[in-house]
Every structure is written in structure tokens, then in C-alpha cells.
Amino acid sequence: MSPRRRDSESTAAARAERRAELLATAAEVFASRGYASTTVREVADAAGMLGGSLYYHFDSKESMADEILSTFLTDLWASYDQVLESGLGARETFQALIAESFRSIDRYRPAVVIYQNESKHLAANPRFSYLLDSQRRFREMWLSVLDRGVLEGAFRADLDTGLIYRFIRDTVWVAASWYRSDGRLSADEIARQYLVMILEGILST
């Protein structure tokens, strides 16, 4: 490899690393302050750089939010699809999807907060139409698993699966508001205890 090519690849790698660092900073700022009320200057300040320098990496605040959310959702659905294609029974699929959800919160906590808080506003922009697609797909996935579980006899037939879906959606993803990667419980342990509460209850026997 020529020295010029080696230098070029090194520069590209450094730029990619810096870009990832800036996205992580932007995600934290958007999550804590709210996307709409955050300025590009505030993101730059948090990153320790001049406001104009941020445009070297991103053409707008919208571009940053788009990359943050699309990266999170692409990875989330890749993990979900792997579970759905594994041929597990409904109960095992349910458990695996819950585990992957909490792992996603661990990996992308600020992005999850943005998704939870800002999707309704952002989805009005055609650029973010995939947010609505993801919400629809999420609902269809869970209802399919729950309905299959009823048919297989794994889940109770006297409970409304639409209500169960809403309970799962609201109780799992709200964890992003309090979860910390350095907390007392790991994401996998939180998922395990969540599943115990859902599937076995909290009453001692």
C-alpha cells in the first residue's frame, strides 16, 4: 500500500470516528434538552467545537437526528428479525424480543429517548416517514407473537392482546428514561426480571 493511500485511509478513519463521537454527543443533547429546543450551536458547545465547524460533518441538525434514529432502528430491527427467523415458539420469541429490546436501550439509550419523545413531531417531515413505518411494524410484530402465543396455549386467551401490546410498549421503552449502563442491574438482568414479573407475577407462592 502506498504512503498516500495509507494516509488517506487513516484520515477517513479519523473522520468517521470523529463523526461517531459527534453523533453520540448530539444524541445526548437532544435527549436531555429536546430536539426542537436544541440549537446546532449547543451541540457544538457540548462537543467542544465552534458551531460552524459542525457543518463540516453534518449539513443540519435534521441530518444528525436522522442518522441517530435510523442507525438505532436499523440495528433494532436486525436483532428482532434474527429472533423472528429463528423458529422459536411464541413464548420463547416473546422472551427473546424483550431481551433484545433492553439490549437496544443499553446500546442506544439517548436515541430511544429521542424516538419516544420526538417521533410524533419528526414524523410530520417526509424525511422521517420511516418512524411511522417502524411504529406500525412494531405493533404488527407484537400482535402476531401474542396471537400466536394464544393459539399455541402459551398465553392466556382471556386477555386482550391489544392491551398486552400497549403494556409491553409503554413499560419496556420507558426504561430508557432511567436506565444507566453503569447501574446496579445490567440490561440482561433487567430483561430477566421484567419477564419474571410479566410471565410469573410478583406474588410469592
C-alpha positions as CSV (number, residue, x, y, z in Angstrom):
1,M,0.0,0.0,0.0
2,S,1.4,3.4,-1.0
3,P,2.0,6.0,1.8
4,R,-0.5,8.3,0.1
5,R,-3.3,5.7,0.2
6,R,-2.4,4.8,3.8
7,D,-2.6,8.4,4.8
8,S,-5.9,8.8,3.0
9,E,-7.4,5.7,4.8
10,S,-6.1,6.9,8.1
11,T,-7.7,10.3,7.6
12,A,-11.0,8.7,6.5
13,A,-11.0,6.5,9.6
14,A,-10.3,9.5,11.9
15,R,-13.1,11.4,10.3
16,A,-15.5,8.5,10.7
17,E,-14.5,8.2,14.4
18,R,-15.0,11.9,15.0
19,R,-18.4,11.8,13.2
20,A,-19.5,9.0,15.5
21,E,-18.3,10.9,18.6
22,L,-20.3,14.0,17.4
23,L,-23.4,11.9,16.8
24,A,-23.1,10.4,20.3
25,T,-22.9,13.9,21.8
26,A,-25.8,15.2,19.7
27,A,-27.9,12.3,20.8
28,E,-27.2,13.0,24.5
29,V,-28.1,16.7,24.0
30,F,-31.2,16.1,22.0
31,A,-32.4,13.5,24.6
32,S,-31.7,15.8,27.6
33,R,-32.9,19.1,26.2
34,G,-35.4,18.1,23.5
35,Y,-34.7,18.1,19.8
36,A,-36.8,21.1,18.9
37,S,-35.3,23.4,21.5
38,T,-31.7,22.4,20.9
39,T,-29.6,24.5,18.5
40,V,-26.6,23.4,16.4
41,R,-24.5,25.8,18.5
42,E,-25.5,23.9,21.7
43,V,-24.5,20.6,20.1
44,A,-21.2,22.2,19.1
45,D,-20.6,23.6,22.5
46,A,-21.2,20.2,24.1
47,A,-18.7,18.7,21.6
48,G,-16.1,21.4,22.4
49,M,-16.0,22.9,18.9
50,L,-17.2,26.0,17.1
51,G,-20.7,26.0,15.7
52,G,-19.5,26.4,12.1
53,S,-17.1,23.5,12.4
54,L,-20.0,21.1,13.0
55,Y,-21.2,21.8,9.5
56,Y,-18.0,20.2,8.2
57,H,-19.5,16.9,9.3
58,F,-23.3,17.4,9.1
59,D,-25.3,19.8,6.9
60,S,-28.1,20.3,9.5
61,K,-29.5,19.4,12.9
62,E,-32.0,17.4,11.0
63,S,-29.3,15.3,9.4
64,M,-27.9,14.4,12.8
65,A,-31.3,13.4,14.2
66,D,-31.9,11.3,11.0
67,E,-28.7,9.4,11.4
68,I,-29.1,8.8,15.1
69,L,-32.6,7.4,14.7
70,S,-32.1,5.4,11.5
71,T,-29.0,3.8,12.9
72,F,-30.8,2.8,16.1
73,L,-33.9,1.4,14.2
74,T,-31.8,-0.4,11.6
75,D,-29.9,-2.2,14.4
76,L,-33.0,-2.9,16.4
77,W,-34.9,-4.5,13.5
78,A,-31.8,-6.5,12.6
79,S,-31.9,-8.0,16.1
80,Y,-35.7,-8.5,16.0
81,D,-35.6,-10.2,12.6
82,Q,-32.9,-12.6,13.8
83,V,-35.2,-13.6,16.6
84,L,-38.3,-13.9,14.4
85,E,-36.4,-16.0,11.9
86,S,-35.0,-18.4,14.4
87,G,-38.1,-20.7,14.6
88,L,-38.8,-20.3,18.3
89,G,-42.2,-20.9,19.9
90,A,-44.3,-17.9,20.8
91,R,-43.2,-17.8,24.5
92,E,-39.5,-18.1,23.6
93,T,-39.9,-15.5,20.9
94,F,-41.6,-13.2,23.4
95,Q,-38.7,-13.6,25.8
96,A,-36.0,-13.1,23.2
97,L,-37.7,-9.9,21.8
98,I,-37.9,-8.4,25.3
99,A,-34.2,-9.2,25.9
100,E,-33.3,-7.6,22.6
101,S,-35.4,-4.5,23.4
102,F,-33.5,-3.9,26.7
103,R,-30.1,-4.6,25.0
104,S,-31.1,-1.9,22.4
105,I,-31.8,0.5,25.2
106,D,-28.4,-0.3,26.6
107,R,-26.7,0.4,23.3
108,Y,-28.8,3.4,22.1
109,R,-30.4,4.9,25.2
110,P,-30.3,8.6,24.0
111,A,-31.7,7.6,20.6
112,V,-34.5,5.7,22.3
113,V,-35.4,8.7,24.4
114,I,-35.5,10.8,21.2
115,Y,-37.6,8.2,19.4
116,Q,-40.0,8.2,22.4
117,N,-40.3,11.9,22.8
118,E,-39.9,13.3,19.3
119,S,-41.3,10.8,16.8
120,K,-44.7,12.4,16.6
121,H,-43.2,15.8,15.7
122,L,-40.5,14.5,13.4
123,A,-42.7,12.1,11.5
124,A,-44.6,15.1,10.1
125,N,-41.4,15.6,8.0
126,P,-41.3,13.2,5.0
127,R,-37.6,12.6,5.7
128,F,-38.7,10.8,8.9
129,S,-41.6,8.8,7.5
130,Y,-39.8,5.6,8.4
131,L,-40.6,6.4,12.1
132,L,-44.3,5.7,11.4
133,D,-43.4,2.6,9.4
134,S,-41.4,1.3,12.3
135,Q,-44.2,2.0,14.8
136,R,-46.7,0.1,12.5
137,R,-44.2,-2.8,12.1
138,F,-43.6,-2.9,15.8
139,R,-47.3,-3.2,16.6
140,E,-47.9,-5.8,13.9
141,M,-44.9,-7.8,15.2
142,W,-46.1,-7.9,18.8
143,L,-49.7,-8.6,18.0
144,S,-48.6,-11.5,15.8
145,V,-46.4,-13.0,18.5
146,L,-49.1,-12.6,21.1
147,D,-51.9,-14.0,18.9
148,R,-49.6,-17.0,18.1
149,G,-49.0,-17.5,21.8
150,V,-52.7,-17.7,22.5
151,L,-53.2,-20.3,19.7
152,E,-50.2,-22.3,21.0
153,G,-51.7,-22.2,24.5
154,A,-48.7,-20.4,25.9
155,F,-50.6,-17.2,26.7
156,R,-54.0,-16.7,28.3
157,A,-56.9,-16.4,25.9
158,D,-59.0,-14.2,28.2
159,L,-56.7,-11.2,27.9
160,D,-56.9,-8.6,25.1
161,T,-53.7,-8.9,23.0
162,G,-54.0,-5.2,22.0
163,L,-53.9,-4.2,25.7
164,I,-50.9,-6.5,26.3
165,Y,-49.1,-4.9,23.4
166,R,-49.6,-1.4,24.7
167,F,-48.5,-2.5,28.2
168,I,-45.3,-4.0,26.7
169,R,-44.6,-0.9,24.5
170,D,-45.1,1.5,27.4
171,T,-43.3,-0.4,30.1
172,V,-40.3,-1.6,28.2
173,W,-39.3,1.6,26.4
174,V,-39.9,4.0,29.3
175,A,-36.9,2.3,30.8
176,A,-34.7,4.5,28.6
177,S,-35.6,7.4,30.8
178,W,-34.0,5.9,33.9
179,Y,-31.6,3.1,32.6
180,R,-27.9,3.6,33.1
181,S,-25.3,1.3,31.7
182,D,-23.2,1.6,34.9
183,G,-26.2,0.9,37.1
184,R,-26.7,-1.9,39.6
185,L,-28.6,-4.1,37.1
186,S,-27.4,-4.9,33.6
187,A,-29.7,-4.7,30.6
188,D,-30.0,-8.5,30.5
189,E,-30.8,-8.8,34.2
190,I,-33.5,-6.1,33.9
191,A,-35.0,-8.0,31.0
192,R,-34.9,-11.2,33.0
193,Q,-36.7,-9.6,36.0
194,Y,-39.1,-7.9,33.7
195,L,-40.0,-11.3,32.1
196,V,-40.4,-12.9,35.6
197,M,-42.9,-10.1,36.5
198,I,-44.8,-10.4,33.3
199,L,-44.9,-14.2,33.0
200,E,-44.9,-15.2,36.6
201,G,-46.1,-12.2,38.6
202,I,-44.8,-10.6,41.7
203,L,-46.7,-12.6,44.3
204,S,-44.8,-15.1,46.4
205,T,-46.0,-18.7,46.2
